[in-house]
Amino acid sequence: MSRALLINDVAPDFEAETQLGPIKFSEYAKDSWVILFSHPRDFTPVCTTELARAAQLQEEFARRGVKMLALSCDDVESHNSWVQDVGAYGKTEVRYPIIADPERKIAKLYNMLPAADPGRDNMPFTVRSVFIIDSSRRIRAMVTYPAPIGRNFDELLRVVDALQTSDRLHCATPVDWKPGSRVIVPSNVPDALVQKHFADGLEVVDLPSKKSYLRYGSTSPS
C-alpha cells in the first residue's frame, strides 16, 4: 500500500477521460495552479450544489491562475448528462473537466476513498477530497469532507489567495484572514524583504512573554 500524499509532495501524474476529452494531468496543469476535487456521485443533491458553485467561481479561480479539475467514479456518459443539471442549477456553464474514474485508479492514487461504507458492486465511492496544487505541481493544501457534507468553495478560493499572498510577500496569514487585511511577518524573514514588502513598518504585538514573535504588516489585495 502506498503512503498517503503529504503537503509539499509532487502531485502524481495521470491520464484520464473527462466529459471534455482525454487529459494528461501534467499537460493540463502546465504552469498553472490546479484545484483537484472529488465528489461521490453524479445526479446527487450535494454534489450538484457543489459543482454548480465551482462553476460559478470558474472565472475567480482563473484570475488567480488556477485551473479546476473535478473527479468521480462515474463514467463519461454520466458526466455529459449530469453537467446539464449542474449548469441549470447554478445558472452557469461547467467549463472545467470532470474526470471519469470508474476503476478508482486515480482515486486510489490520491487517497480519495473512504475506509469503509462500500457503494455499488462493493466498491466505495470517492469522498469530498480537495488538493490545491501550485504551478510547480507541489501539493500546497488538502482537505477531505465526508459524503454528506458540502464544501465551501469560497473558502477554497480564500486558501488560494492566502497561499499566493504568502509566496509573494514571504508572510503568513492569521486566523480568519481575508485578502487586503494584515498579514503576519515571521521573525525569520530577512530585513531586506521586510523593507521591500512592508515599507510602512511592522506592528509588534506586546505579549506577556515579551517575545516579539507576533508581527503584523499591512498589505493590499494582489
Secondary structure as GFF3:
##gff-version 3
##sequence-region A 1 222
A	DSSP	beta_strand	15	18	.	.	.	ID=ss1
A	DSSP	beta_strand	23	24	.	.	.	ID=ss2
A	DSSP	alpha_helix	25	29	.	.	.	ID=ss3
A	DSSP	beta_strand	33	38	.	.	.	ID=ss4
A	DSSP	alpha_helix	45	56	.	.	.	ID=ss5
A	DSSP	alpha_helix	58	63	.	.	.	ID=ss6
A	DSSP	beta_strand	66	72	.	.	.	ID=ss7
A	DSSP	alpha_helix	76	90	.	.	.	ID=ss8
A	DSSP	beta_strand	98	100	.	.	.	ID=ss9
A	DSSP	alpha_helix	105	109	.	.	.	ID=ss10
A	DSSP	three_ten_helix	120	122	.	.	.	ID=ss11
A	DSSP	beta_strand	128	133	.	.	.	ID=ss12
A	DSSP	beta_strand	139	145	.	.	.	ID=ss13
A	DSSP	alpha_helix	153	169	.	.	.	ID=ss14
A	DSSP	beta_strand	183	184	.	.	.	ID=ss15
A	DSSP	alpha_helix	191	197	.	.	.	ID=ss16
A	DSSP	beta_strand	203	204	.	.	.	ID=ss17
A	DSSP	beta_strand	215	217	.	.	.	ID=ss18
###
